[in-house]
């Protein structure tokens, strides 16, 4: 977080940005893009509010179909992200799967699925031939 700014001020600046850069937790070869988010600011920004959205996706997030991409988001990406942020959740401790827990540290509070780009928005999806993120 930039020095001297509150969390709310940083989020307000993020929301006002013309360009938004993000990724996804799972991408199905059938086209669905899946994200799990704790605060839901990331999924909200992907859906709406910016002139252009860039999604940079590593090939490690590519799965054969929707169910596989959802499984990856819940049971691979979410536990790794929970551990990265120091969450005290069963998935962060065991690193094996989602426990659908009720922990106050839970980072899985919102699930989004994009079947295509939202109407009236400009999107670029960049699939990178290397592992990027979780």
N, C-alpha and C positions, 0 to 999 in steps of 0.2 A: 504494500500500500504506500502511495506517495506520502512522504513526511509532511505532517501538518494537516492532513486531510482525514476526515472521518470516513467510516465505511459507507455511510449514506451519501456523502459527497462523491466518493469514488463511483458508487453505483449510478448516481445521477449523471456524471460525466460519461460513463459507459453507455447509458441509455440515450444520450444526446449525440453520440458519435455517428457520422455519416456512413462509415464503413465498419462492419463487424467481422472479426476473424475468429473462427472456432473450428471445432471438429465434431465428430460423432463417436459414440461408444460402440456402435455396430452398424455395418452397412451390408445389406443383403444384395446378392447378385440380381435379385428380382426388383431392386430399386428402393426398397424401404430403408430409411435412415433412422436409427434409434438412439435416443439420448436419455440418460438418467441424470437427475439434477437435484441437489439438496435445497438450494435457495430458489431455484427455478428461474433465476435471472438469465442464465445462458439459454435455456430453451425458449424463454420469452423473446430474447433478442434474435434468435434464429428465426422465429416465426414472424416477428413484426417490429417495425420501428426504425430500421436503418435503410439507407438508400441502396446499399449493396452488402451482400453477405458472401463471404468466402468460407467454404468448408474445406479444410486441408485434412485429408484422410490417408493414413498409412495403410499399406496393404495388409497389415496384421489385423485390421478391423473388418476385413471383407469375409463374409460368410455366404453359404450357398443359398439360403432362403431366410424368410422373416423369422421363423422359429429359432433358427441357429443364431441369427443376429441378436435377437432378444435374449437368448441364453447367454451369449457372449457379454452383452451389456450388463446383465444382472450378476453373472457368476464369475466373470473374468475382470472386466473393467471396474465395476463398483467396489469389489473387495480391495483391489490395488489402489484405487483412489482413496478409499476409506483409510487404508494404512498410511498413504502418503500425507494425508492431512492430520494424522494422529487421532483418528476417531476411535473411541472405545466401543467397538461393536464386535459381535462374533465373527463377522466376515473379515474384519481387519486383523483380528487375532489369528484365526485359523487359515485365512487365505485360500479357502477351498470352494466356497459357494455363498450365495445369498441366503440368509436365515430369515428373511422377512421379519426382522426384529422390530421391537418397539423402543429401542434405545434412544435417549435424547440426542445422542451423537449421530444418529442415522443420517446418511447422506443421500439416501434414496427416497426422495419425497415427491418427485415428479417424474413421469415417464412421457416422452413424446415420440411420436412416429410421424415422419414426413413420407408421404407417398409420392410427392412431387413438390416443386417449388410453390410457395404460396402465391396466390394471384396478386398481380401488381407489384411483385418484388423482383429484384435482380439478384440472381444467385450465380456463383461459380463454384463448382465442385472440382477439387484438384486431388486426384488419386495418385499418391506418391509410392513409388516402387521401393519402399523400405518400411521398417517398423517405426511408427511414431506414436508415442503415448501409450495409453492403456486401452 
